Amino acid sequence: MTLATPPLALYVHVPWCVRKCPYCDFNSHERADVPEQQYLAALLNDIEQDLPWVAGRPIEAVFIGGGTPSLMSAGFYHQLFAGLRERLAFAADAEITLEANPGTLETGRFAGFREAGINRLSIGVQSFQPHQLSALGRIHGPQEARRAAAEARAAGFENFNLDLMHALPGQTTSEALEDLQAALELSPTHLSWYELTIEPNTAFYRAPPTQPDGDTLADMEERGLALLERHGFHRYEISAFARPQRRCRHNLNYWRFGDYLGIGAGAHGKITLADQQRVIRYRKTRLPEHYLAAAGQARRGEETVEDTLFEGLLNGLRLVEGVSLAMLSERTGASEQTIQRRLQPLRQQGLLVAAQERVACTPLGLRHLNTLLERLAAP
């Protein structure tokens, strides 16, 4: 099999935030005075080194993550997208998402983001309960979250996501459901509802909070999923729920083993070099001060993905609908027969369904996805 060239997206990382949250293991750094113009120049210098890989390929989706991208001004994004469009082709209907923290928003800022070409927001609410927001180190309260959603609507954002967490310290099922209900009342088009996990190199890892036990967590998730379904939110990925036609295109590109450029301090990228019949991954210099000093030489750790089939399944099996066998074959270079052979043991264990056209997790497989992937990775 030969490798086909998949769709292309762009990830932009903004590494600064007002306060580092105790659960956060992302590349984020506290800083009061963000060097906008210096970082703008660095990003545009950074993208230059990757352009030879993607000549003529249109950008289908953009995601600006962090850190806290909403710390940057609307003017910053006007200039950034003007510079990017000089260097890259963008699809006419490209989805462009910005992560926003309700605690960093001044009145009118969303309107400026919209004018800069951003057409989707992802608002980091996490909870509507003051004691939980305090425990999570968030700098906003419930009212700021509600105001952010209202301002997004007023600014013309018809498409926005709310991020929510569950399994919070000492959280009950009723509290988790109250958070979901509060989010639903704000009429988002997309919800991310994910479990708080304790990651290494975080404050919570050094001093872990007490989380709900397994039975409480199972009840919380079962009732939460039912609530979202009743309100018209279709679960299409482990932690992602959307109204019809509002699934996140950028994240779908990840899960379908698409390509993406990564610019900014600590950003990662994945590119298919069809002419060389290989897939590569890379990352950019992580520390902001080092990145700013030499953004044009920021690319690090370039490597060929050896087990493309595992990588493709690792992503695709997060989707409730699974992944097309034909697409998986085109984007990994593995024949459909090879794919079926690799999946056979997991089918026999009741974790996967692999029909002629698609492979997907069973309900049991979705509940035990980490275990499934560990078995898939085993030689």
Backbone torsions as a table, in degrees:
resi	resn	phi	psi	omega
1	MET	NA	144.2	175.1
2	THR	-103.7	151.6	-179.6
3	LEU	-78.3	133.2	173.3
4	ALA	-94.6	157.0	178.3
5	THR	-87.8	117.2	-177.8
6	PRO	-85.0	176.4	174.7
7	PRO	-59.7	158.8	-175.3
8	LEU	-120.7	133.6	175.8
9	ALA	-123.0	176.3	-179.8
10	LEU	-135.7	130.4	173.7
11	TYR	-112.1	132.2	178.9
12	VAL	-119.5	124.2	-178.1
13	HIS	-105.8	130.5	173.6
14	VAL	-110.7	113.1	-165.5
15	PRO	-88.3	3.0	-173.9
16	TRP	-107.0	153.6	175.6
17	CYS	-148.4	165.5	178.6
18	VAL	-72.7	-43.2	-179.4
19	ARG	-146.1	135.1	179.0
20	LYS	-76.7	122.7	179.8
21	CYS	-75.2	146.4	-174.4
22	PRO	-67.8	-15.7	179.0
23	TYR	-97.8	-6.4	-168.5
24	CYS	-83.8	124.7	174.5
25	ASP	-113.9	16.1	177.3
26	PHE	-78.6	167.9	178.9
27	ASN	-79.6	82.2	-179.1
28	SER	-131.2	143.9	-172.6
29	HIS	-137.8	132.0	179.8
30	GLU	-69.2	133.1	177.2
31	ARG	-160.5	133.0	-178.0
32	ALA	-84.5	-36.9	-176.4
33	ASP	-111.7	96.6	-176.8
34	VAL	-79.0	127.7	-177.4
35	PRO	-82.4	77.9	-172.3
36	GLU	-56.9	-54.0	-174.1
37	GLN	-66.6	-36.6	178.0
38	GLN	-65.9	-39.5	-178.8
39	TYR	-73.2	-36.0	175.4
40	LEU	-57.2	-49.8	179.3
41	ALA	-61.6	-38.3	-179.7
42	ALA	-65.1	-43.7	179.8
43	LEU	-60.9	-43.7	-178.7
44	LEU	-70.6	-32.2	174.2
45	ASN	-69.1	-39.8	179.9
46	ASP	-59.9	-47.9	-174.7
47	ILE	-63.0	-26.4	-178.0
48	GLU	-58.5	-37.5	-175.2
49	GLN	-71.0	-19.2	-178.1
50	ASP	-97.3	-12.5	-174.0
51	LEU	-58.9	-37.5	-179.2
52	PRO	-59.3	-24.2	-179.8
53	TRP	-73.6	-24.9	-167.4
54	VAL	-127.1	24.4	-176.4
55	ALA	-53.6	124.6	175.8
56	GLY	81.9	-5.4	-178.6
57	ARG	-89.1	128.7	-177.9
58	PRO	-78.2	148.0	174.0
59	ILE	-83.2	120.0	-177.9
60	GLU	-89.6	-27.6	-177.5
61	ALA	-155.8	149.0	177.5
62	VAL	-128.5	140.1	173.7
63	PHE	-131.5	125.4	178.9
64	ILE	-106.6	109.9	-175.2
65	GLY	-122.0	179.3	-177.2
66	GLY	-159.8	-155.0	21.8
67	GLY	51.2	-162.0	-178.0
68	THR	-129.1	89.2	-178.6
69	PRO	-59.7	-26.0	-179.4
70	SER	-73.6	-1.8	170.1
71	LEU	-67.9	-28.4	-178.2
72	MET	-76.6	150.2	-177.9
73	SER	-77.6	164.2	174.5
74	ALA	-61.7	-36.0	178.6
75	GLY	-60.4	-38.0	177.1
76	PHE	-58.0	-45.9	-177.3
77	TYR	-73.2	-32.7	172.5
78	HIS	-56.3	-49.6	-178.1
79	GLN	-68.8	-38.6	-179.5
80	LEU	-61.9	-48.7	-176.9
81	PHE	-72.7	-29.0	173.1
82	ALA	-62.1	-43.6	179.5
83	GLY	-68.5	-39.6	179.7
84	LEU	-66.2	-40.3	-178.9
85	ARG	-69.4	-22.4	173.4
86	GLU	-70.6	-24.0	-172.9
87	ARG	-107.5	-24.3	-174.5
88	LEU	-130.3	151.4	171.9
89	ALA	-87.5	134.7	176.8
90	PHE	-112.5	135.4	173.2
91	ALA	-60.3	147.0	-176.6
92	ALA	-59.4	-32.5	-177.8
93	ASP	-106.8	27.6	-176.6
94	ALA	-55.8	133.6	174.5
95	GLU	-84.5	126.8	-178.1
96	ILE	-126.2	108.9	-173.6
97	THR	-107.3	139.1	174.6
98	LEU	-120.9	130.0	171.2
99	GLU	-77.7	136.0	-177.6
100	ALA	-133.0	139.0	175.9
101	ASN	-102.7	123.1	-178.5
102	PRO	-57.2	-22.4	-178.8
103	GLY	-81.3	-1.3	-176.8
104	THR	-118.2	11.9	-171.1
105	LEU	-101.4	122.4	172.3
106	GLU	-90.8	153.4	178.2
107	THR	-56.4	131.0	177.7
108	GLY	92.4	-11.5	-176.4
109	ARG	-66.1	-37.5	179.4
110	PHE	-61.1	-39.5	179.2
111	ALA	-60.9	-39.1	177.5
112	GLY	-65.7	-39.8	176.6
113	PHE	-61.8	-41.0	-179.3
114	ARG	-63.3	-42.3	179.2
115	GLU	-65.7	-26.3	179.6
116	ALA	-76.5	-7.6	177.7
117	GLY	109.4	-2.1	177.0
118	ILE	-74.7	130.8	-175.4
119	ASN	-123.8	6.7	176.9
120	ARG	-148.6	140.9	178.1
121	LEU	-118.7	149.9	170.3
122	SER	-126.1	107.6	-171.6
123	ILE	-99.0	121.8	-175.7
124	GLY	-82.1	86.1	-178.9
125	VAL	-84.6	-51.3	-179.7
126	GLN	70.6	-45.5	175.8
127	SER	-162.0	158.8	174.2
128	PHE	-106.6	8.4	-177.8
129	GLN	-103.1	121.4	-173.8
130	PRO	-54.3	-40.2	-177.3
131	HIS	-68.9	-30.9	177.5
132	GLN	-75.0	-39.7	177.4
133	LEU	-60.7	-38.9	177.2
134	SER	-64.9	-44.9	179.7
135	ALA	-62.4	-33.3	-179.0
136	LEU	-84.4	-2.3	178.3
137	GLY	75.3	18.5	-178.5
138	ARG	-75.5	150.2	-176.6
139	ILE	-100.0	9.0	178.3
140	HIS	-120.5	165.2	174.0
141	GLY	-112.7	178.6	-178.8
142	PRO	-57.8	-37.2	-177.3
143	GLN	-69.0	-36.7	176.6
144	GLU	-63.5	-36.9	178.1
145	ALA	-64.3	-45.1	179.5
146	ARG	-64.5	-39.6	179.9
147	ARG	-66.6	-36.6	178.9
148	ALA	-62.1	-43.7	178.6
149	ALA	-63.5	-41.4	179.6
150	ALA	-65.2	-40.9	-179.8
151	GLU	-69.4	-33.4	176.2
152	ALA	-60.9	-45.7	177.3
153	ARG	-61.0	-46.7	-177.2
154	ALA	-63.1	-30.4	-178.8
155	ALA	-81.7	-3.9	177.3
156	GLY	99.7	9.9	177.5
157	PHE	-81.2	102.7	177.6
158	GLU	-81.4	-14.5	-174.7
159	ASN	-126.4	108.6	175.7
160	PHE	-147.8	148.9	179.7
161	ASN	-105.0	147.3	168.0
162	LEU	-114.2	129.2	174.7
163	ASP	-89.4	127.7	175.8
164	LEU	-130.7	150.2	176.5
165	MET	-119.9	153.1	170.7
166	HIS	-133.6	-179.7	-169.8
167	ALA	62.8	36.2	180.0
168	LEU	-76.3	165.2	-177.5
169	PRO	-53.7	119.0	177.3
170	GLY	67.2	12.4	-174.1
171	GLN	-71.0	138.5	173.6
172	THR	-96.4	166.5	177.3
173	THR	-61.2	-42.0	-178.7
174	SER	-63.7	-36.8	178.2
175	GLU	-66.5	-40.4	178.5
176	ALA	-63.4	-41.1	179.3
177	LEU	-68.7	-35.0	176.0
178	GLU	-62.4	-39.7	176.6
179	ASP	-61.7	-45.4	179.1
180	LEU	-62.1	-43.2	-179.6
181	GLN	-62.9	-41.3	178.5
182	ALA	-62.6	-39.3	178.4
183	ALA	-66.8	-42.9	-179.4
184	LEU	-61.1	-33.3	179.7
185	GLU	-65.4	-17.7	179.9
186	LEU	-90.3	1.3	175.1
187	SER	55.0	50.7	172.9
188	PRO	-72.1	166.4	174.8
189	THR	-97.0	-11.6	-175.1
190	HIS	-150.3	142.9	175.2
191	LEU	-130.6	133.3	168.0
192	SER	-105.7	120.0	-177.2
193	TRP	-127.2	100.3	-171.4
194	TYR	-128.5	155.0	-176.5
195	GLU	-77.4	136.2	172.8
196	LEU	-65.3	117.9	175.7
197	THR	-113.8	143.7	-177.3
198	ILE	-92.3	113.1	-175.0
199	GLU	-102.8	148.4	174.8
200	PRO	-57.6	156.7	177.2
201	ASN	64.1	31.6	174.0
202	THR	-126.4	162.0	177.8
203	ALA	-62.8	-36.7	178.7
204	PHE	-66.9	-28.8	178.5
205	TYR	-69.2	-37.7	179.9
206	ARG	-74.8	-31.1	178.4
207	ALA	-138.2	80.1	-172.5
208	PRO	-64.6	136.5	174.4
209	PRO	-77.5	164.2	175.6
210	THR	-86.6	118.2	-178.1
211	GLN	-104.3	165.4	178.2
212	PRO	-57.0	148.0	177.6
213	ASP	-73.9	173.9	-174.0
214	GLY	-59.9	-40.9	-179.1
215	ASP	-66.6	-41.8	178.9
216	THR	-64.6	-41.8	-179.6
217	LEU	-63.7	-42.1	179.3
218	ALA	-62.9	-41.2	178.2
219	ASP	-66.0	-42.6	178.7
220	MET	-57.8	-46.7	-176.9
221	GLU	-70.6	-41.5	179.9
222	GLU	-61.6	-45.4	-178.2
223	ARG	-74.0	-34.4	176.9
224	GLY	-65.3	-43.1	177.9
225	LEU	-61.5	-40.5	179.4
226	ALA	-65.7	-39.9	179.3
227	LEU	-62.6	-45.6	-179.6
228	LEU	-64.3	-40.7	179.0
229	GLU	-62.4	-41.5	179.4
230	ARG	-62.3	-29.1	-178.8
231	HIS	-95.1	15.0	172.2
232	GLY	83.3	18.1	177.7
233	PHE	-100.7	113.4	-177.5
234	HIS	-85.7	127.5	176.3
235	ARG	-78.3	115.6	-178.9
236	TYR	-115.9	-9.2	177.1
237	GLU	-146.2	164.7	-174.3
238	ILE	-44.8	-45.7	-174.5
239	SER	-122.6	15.9	-173.7
240	ALA	-122.9	136.1	-175.0
241	PHE	-135.9	135.4	-174.9
242	ALA	-142.1	152.4	167.8
243	ARG	-74.7	164.2	-178.6
244	PRO	-52.1	133.8	177.5
245	GLN	68.0	16.7	-177.1
246	ARG	-121.9	20.5	174.8
247	ARG	-64.9	148.8	-177.7
248	CYS	-74.0	112.3	-175.8
249	ARG	-67.2	-34.8	-179.7
250	HIS	-64.8	-46.6	179.9
251	ASN	-69.2	-35.3	174.3
252	LEU	-58.9	-36.4	178.0
253	ASN	-62.9	-41.2	174.9
254	TYR	-58.2	-52.9	-171.5
255	TRP	-68.4	-21.8	177.5
256	ARG	-96.1	15.6	176.5
257	PHE	62.2	38.0	173.5
258	GLY	-77.1	175.7	178.6
259	ASP	-93.8	154.2	174.7
260	TYR	-154.9	134.5	169.8
261	LEU	-79.9	146.8	176.0
262	GLY	-128.1	121.4	176.9
263	ILE	-126.3	152.3	-177.2
264	GLY	109.1	162.1	-176.7
265	ALA	-60.1	119.8	177.8
266	GLY	80.9	3.6	-179.5
267	ALA	-68.1	150.8	176.5
268	HIS	-115.3	153.4	177.4
269	GLY	-139.9	161.2	176.9
270	LYS	-143.5	125.9	-175.1
271	ILE	-134.1	136.2	173.2
272	THR	-93.0	120.8	176.0
273	LEU	-100.7	86.9	-172.8
274	ALA	-62.0	-34.8	-178.7
275	ASP	-67.6	-23.4	177.9
276	GLN	-103.5	-2.4	-179.3
277	GLN	53.3	50.7	175.2
278	ARG	-150.6	159.0	177.6
279	VAL	-116.1	132.4	-178.8
280	ILE	-120.3	152.5	170.7
281	ARG	-121.8	153.9	178.0
282	TYR	-155.1	169.1	176.0
283	ARG	-140.1	162.6	178.3
284	LYS	-107.4	156.3	179.6
285	THR	-44.9	130.8	-169.3
286	ARG	-81.9	-48.1	-174.9
287	LEU	-72.8	127.3	-176.2
288	PRO	-54.8	-40.8	-177.5
289	GLU	-66.9	-35.2	177.2
290	HIS	-72.0	-38.5	178.2
291	TYR	-62.7	-46.4	-179.4
292	LEU	-62.1	-32.1	-177.6
293	ALA	-72.7	-26.6	-175.7
294	ALA	-155.0	59.7	-176.8
295	ALA	-65.3	-29.3	-179.3
296	GLY	-69.9	-13.7	175.9
297	GLN	-123.3	35.8	-172.6
298	ALA	-83.4	-12.8	-174.5
299	ARG	-71.5	131.7	-176.9
300	ARG	-134.8	159.3	167.6
301	GLY	60.6	32.5	179.0
302	GLU	-66.0	128.2	-178.4
303	GLU	-148.6	151.8	176.1
304	THR	-82.4	133.6	175.4
305	VAL	-75.9	115.0	-176.0
306	GLU	-80.1	-47.9	-178.8
307	ASP	-99.5	75.8	-177.2
308	THR	-64.5	-31.7	-179.4
309	LEU	-64.9	-45.1	178.0
310	PHE	-62.2	-43.0	179.6
311	GLU	-60.5	-42.9	179.4
312	GLY	-64.2	-40.7	178.5
313	LEU	-71.5	-37.7	178.5
314	LEU	-54.3	-39.1	179.2
315	ASN	-83.9	-50.1	-172.0
316	GLY	-64.8	-30.0	-177.7
317	LEU	-76.6	-6.4	171.4
318	ARG	-71.5	-23.0	-179.4
319	LEU	-79.2	134.6	179.9
320	VAL	-60.4	-39.2	179.6
321	GLU	-77.5	-8.0	-177.5
322	GLY	76.4	-154.9	-174.9
323	VAL	-136.6	145.2	178.0
324	SER	-65.2	131.9	177.2
325	LEU	-64.1	-38.0	179.2
326	ALA	-64.6	-43.9	178.8
327	MET	-64.0	-43.5	179.7
328	LEU	-60.3	-41.0	178.9
329	SER	-64.9	-45.5	-179.4
330	GLU	-62.5	-38.0	-171.7
331	ARG	-92.6	-11.6	177.9
332	THR	-114.1	-17.1	-177.6
333	GLY	83.1	-1.1	179.1
334	ALA	-85.1	141.3	177.5
335	SER	-71.9	157.3	178.9
336	GLU	-63.6	-30.0	177.0
337	GLN	-67.0	-40.3	177.5
338	THR	-63.8	-41.7	178.9
339	ILE	-61.4	-47.6	-178.0
340	GLN	-61.5	-40.7	179.3
341	ARG	-62.6	-40.7	-178.0
342	ARG	-68.3	-30.9	-176.3
343	LEU	-86.7	-15.1	-172.6
344	GLN	-54.1	-45.2	-179.9
345	PRO	-61.0	-36.5	-179.1
346	LEU	-74.3	-29.3	173.4
347	ARG	-65.5	-42.5	-178.9
348	GLN	-65.6	-26.6	178.6
349	GLN	-86.8	1.5	178.1
350	GLY	77.8	17.6	-177.5
351	LEU	-96.3	-22.8	-176.9
352	LEU	-132.8	152.1	167.6
353	VAL	-117.6	122.9	179.7
354	ALA	-127.0	93.4	178.6
355	ALA	-87.5	-169.5	-177.2
356	GLN	-65.8	-31.8	-171.7
357	GLU	-106.5	-29.1	-173.6
358	ARG	-139.9	157.3	169.1
359	VAL	-121.9	134.4	-177.8
360	ALA	-148.9	158.7	174.3
361	CYS	-73.5	145.3	165.9
362	THR	-75.4	169.1	174.1
363	PRO	-53.6	-37.8	176.4
364	LEU	-64.5	-42.1	179.1
365	GLY	-63.3	-40.0	177.7
366	LEU	-63.7	-38.9	-179.5
367	ARG	-68.1	-26.7	-176.6
368	HIS	-123.3	44.9	-173.6
369	LEU	-61.2	-41.7	-178.8
370	ASN	-61.3	-42.5	177.7
371	THR	-63.6	-42.6	178.5
372	LEU	-57.8	-45.5	-177.5
373	LEU	-68.7	-35.0	176.1
374	GLU	-62.1	-41.8	179.1
375	ARG	-68.5	-35.8	179.0
376	LEU	-65.9	-34.4	-178.3
377	ALA	-78.3	-20.2	-176.6
378	ALA	-65.3	139.5	179.6
379	PRO	-66.8	NA	NA
